[in-house]
Amino acid sequence: MSETALPVTATASGQSGTVVAESATARGRRARIALRTLQVVLALFYAVASALPKLIAHPSASEGFAEMGWGDAGMYTIGVLELAGAVALLIPLLQSVSAMALSALMVGAFVVQVSVFDGENAATPLILIVPLALIAWARRDQNARLLGLVRRRA
C-alpha cells in the first residue's frame, strides 16, 4: 500500500477505522508529512551523529567501546547497524522493520549506558525509542507487504 492509499479496516464495533497518518484528509496529509520529516531527521541523526563517528573511529567512540571491552570490531558493527537502520528508515517497505530494529538497538544502548557508564547519557536511547515506536506503529502495514514478498521469494 502506498503512503497515499486509504486503508479501511473493520473495528470490533463494525465501524471502519483509519489511521490519521494514512487518511486522505488535510489532517492526514499533514500527519504523513510530519511522519516523513521525523523519519528523515532520525535517519540523519543515526547516519551522521551516531554511525559516522563509529565508522571513522573517532576517539570519542573508540574510547567508549574500549571501556566496554568491545574494541574496534564492536564499534564498527554497531556503526554499520546504525547506518543500515538509517538508510532503511527512508525505504518505504523497510520503515517499520527498521524502526523496530533501531528500537532494539536503543534498548541495548540503554542497558550498556546504565551498566557500564553508570547511567551517563542513559536518557538518550530512551528518548529515541519514542519516535521510533511511533514510526513502527504508523508504518506497520508495510510489514505485511514485506512478509508477502519474502514468502513469495522463499
RASUL-V542644 format. One record per residue. RES is the residue in one letter. PHI is phi in radians with two decimals (none if undefined). OMEGA is omega in radians with two decimals (* if undefined). NEAR is the number of other ideal C-beta (glycine too) atoms within 10 Angstrom. Layout:
res:RES phi:PHI omega:OMEGA near:NEAR
res:RES phi:PHI omega:OMEGA near:NEAR
This chain:
res:M phi:none omega:-3.14 near:12
res:S phi:-1.39 omega:-3.13 near:6
res:E phi:-1.18 omega:-3.11 near:14
res:T phi:-1.70 omega:-3.13 near:10
res:A phi:-1.26 omega:-3.10 near:10
res:L phi:-2.02 omega:-3.14 near:12
res:P phi:-1.34 omega:3.11 near:12
res:V phi:-2.24 omega:3.13 near:10
res:T phi:-2.23 omega:3.13 near:10
res:A phi:-1.50 omega:3.08 near:9
res:T phi:-1.67 omega:-3.11 near:8
res:A phi:-1.07 omega:-3.12 near:6
res:S phi:-1.50 omega:3.12 near:6
res:G phi:1.57 omega:3.12 near:6
res:Q phi:-1.43 omega:3.07 near:8
res:S phi:-1.47 omega:-3.14 near:9
res:G phi:-2.06 omega:3.12 near:11
res:T phi:-2.32 omega:3.06 near:14
res:V phi:-1.21 omega:-3.07 near:16
res:V phi:-0.98 omega:-3.10 near:13
res:A phi:-1.18 omega:-3.13 near:21
res:E phi:-2.05 omega:-3.12 near:21
res:S phi:-1.44 omega:-3.07 near:16
res:A phi:-1.55 omega:-3.12 near:11
res:T phi:-1.37 omega:3.09 near:11
res:A phi:-1.09 omega:3.10 near:8
res:R phi:-1.11 omega:3.10 near:11
res:G phi:-1.13 omega:3.12 near:17
res:R phi:-1.12 omega:3.11 near:13
res:R phi:-1.10 omega:3.13 near:12
res:A phi:-1.14 omega:3.11 near:17
res:R phi:-1.09 omega:3.13 near:17
res:I phi:-1.14 omega:3.13 near:11
res:A phi:-1.10 omega:3.13 near:11
res:L phi:-1.14 omega:3.12 near:20
res:R phi:-1.12 omega:3.09 near:16
res:T phi:-1.09 omega:3.10 near:10
res:L phi:-1.04 omega:3.12 near:16
res:Q phi:-1.09 omega:-3.14 near:23
res:V phi:-1.15 omega:3.14 near:13
res:V phi:-1.09 omega:3.11 near:12
res:L phi:-1.12 omega:3.11 near:21
res:A phi:-1.08 omega:3.09 near:21
res:L phi:-1.11 omega:3.11 near:14
res:F phi:-1.05 omega:-3.10 near:16
res:Y phi:-1.14 omega:-3.10 near:26
res:A phi:-1.28 omega:-2.99 near:20
res:V phi:-1.57 omega:-3.03 near:12
res:A phi:-1.45 omega:-3.05 near:10
res:S phi:-1.89 omega:-3.08 near:23
res:A phi:-1.33 omega:-3.05 near:23
res:L phi:-1.00 omega:3.11 near:16
res:P phi:-1.03 omega:3.12 near:17
res:K phi:-1.26 omega:-3.07 near:24
res:L phi:-1.30 omega:3.08 near:17
res:I phi:-1.71 omega:3.12 near:10
res:A phi:0.98 omega:3.07 near:13
res:H phi:-1.05 omega:-3.10 near:13
res:P phi:-0.94 omega:3.14 near:8
res:S phi:-1.11 omega:3.11 near:8
res:A phi:-1.32 omega:-3.13 near:21
res:S phi:-1.03 omega:-3.12 near:16
res:E phi:-1.11 omega:-3.13 near:10
res:G phi:-1.12 omega:-3.14 near:20
res:F phi:-1.24 omega:3.06 near:21
res:A phi:-1.16 omega:3.12 near:13
res:E phi:-1.12 omega:3.10 near:10
res:M phi:-1.30 omega:-3.09 near:14
res:G phi:1.56 omega:-3.11 near:8
res:W phi:-1.58 omega:3.11 near:16
res:G phi:1.15 omega:-3.09 near:11
res:D phi:-1.18 omega:-3.12 near:13
res:A phi:-1.08 omega:3.11 near:9
res:G phi:-1.14 omega:-3.13 near:15
res:M phi:-1.11 omega:3.14 near:21
res:Y phi:-1.18 omega:3.13 near:17
res:T phi:-1.10 omega:3.13 near:13
res:I phi:-1.12 omega:3.11 near:21
res:G phi:-1.06 omega:3.12 near:22
res:V phi:-1.15 omega:3.11 near:13
res:L phi:-1.08 omega:3.12 near:18
res:E phi:-1.16 omega:3.12 near:23
res:L phi:-1.15 omega:3.10 near:19
res:A phi:-1.10 omega:3.10 near:17
res:G phi:-1.12 omega:3.12 near:27
res:A phi:-1.11 omega:3.13 near:23
res:V phi:-1.14 omega:-3.10 near:15
res:A phi:-1.15 omega:3.06 near:19
res:L phi:-1.08 omega:-3.10 near:28
res:L phi:-1.70 omega:3.14 near:16
res:I phi:-1.73 omega:-3.01 near:12
res:P phi:-0.85 omega:-3.09 near:15
res:L phi:-1.25 omega:-3.06 near:14
res:L phi:-1.87 omega:-3.02 near:19
res:Q phi:-1.01 omega:-3.09 near:25
res:S phi:-1.19 omega:3.13 near:23
res:V phi:-1.09 omega:3.11 near:20
res:S phi:-1.09 omega:3.13 near:27
res:A phi:-1.09 omega:3.11 near:26
res:M phi:-1.18 omega:-3.14 near:19
res:A phi:-1.14 omega:3.10 near:19
res:L phi:-1.14 omega:3.07 near:29
res:S phi:-1.10 omega:3.10 near:20
res:A phi:-1.10 omega:3.08 near:14
res:L phi:-1.09 omega:3.12 near:20
res:M phi:-1.23 omega:3.04 near:20
res:V phi:-1.09 omega:3.08 near:13
res:G phi:-1.08 omega:3.11 near:13
res:A phi:-1.10 omega:3.10 near:21
res:F phi:-1.09 omega:-3.14 near:19
res:V phi:-1.05 omega:3.12 near:12
res:V phi:-1.12 omega:3.14 near:17
res:Q phi:-1.04 omega:-3.12 near:19
res:V phi:-1.31 omega:-3.03 near:13
res:S phi:-1.44 omega:-3.08 near:11
res:V phi:-1.71 omega:-3.03 near:14
res:F phi:-1.84 omega:3.08 near:13
res:D phi:0.94 omega:3.05 near:8
res:G phi:1.47 omega:3.11 near:11
res:E phi:-1.13 omega:-3.11 near:10
res:N phi:1.11 omega:-3.13 near:11
res:A phi:-1.22 omega:-3.12 near:16
res:A phi:-1.27 omega:-3.08 near:11
res:T phi:-1.00 omega:3.12 near:14
res:P phi:-1.09 omega:3.12 near:21
res:L phi:-1.15 omega:3.12 near:13
res:I phi:-1.14 omega:-3.13 near:9
res:L phi:-1.22 omega:3.13 near:20
res:I phi:-1.14 omega:-3.08 near:20
res:V phi:-1.06 omega:3.12 near:10
res:P phi:-1.18 omega:3.09 near:18
res:L phi:-1.14 omega:3.10 near:25
res:A phi:-1.14 omega:3.09 near:14
res:L phi:-1.08 omega:3.13 near:15
res:I phi:-1.12 omega:-3.14 near:23
res:A phi:-1.03 omega:-3.13 near:21
res:W phi:-1.25 omega:-3.08 near:13
res:A phi:-1.18 omega:-3.11 near:21
res:R phi:-1.81 omega:-3.05 near:25
res:R phi:-1.08 omega:3.13 near:15
res:D phi:-1.13 omega:3.12 near:15
res:Q phi:-1.21 omega:3.14 near:20
res:N phi:-1.09 omega:3.13 near:16
res:A phi:-1.13 omega:3.10 near:11
res:R phi:-1.10 omega:3.14 near:13
res:L phi:-1.12 omega:3.11 near:15
res:L phi:-1.08 omega:3.09 near:11
res:G phi:-1.08 omega:3.12 near:10
res:L phi:-1.15 omega:-3.14 near:11
res:V phi:-1.14 omega:-3.14 near:9
res:R phi:-1.13 omega:3.14 near:8
res:R phi:-1.15 omega:-3.11 near:7
res:R phi:-1.37 omega:-3.08 near:6
res:A phi:-1.38 omega:* near:5
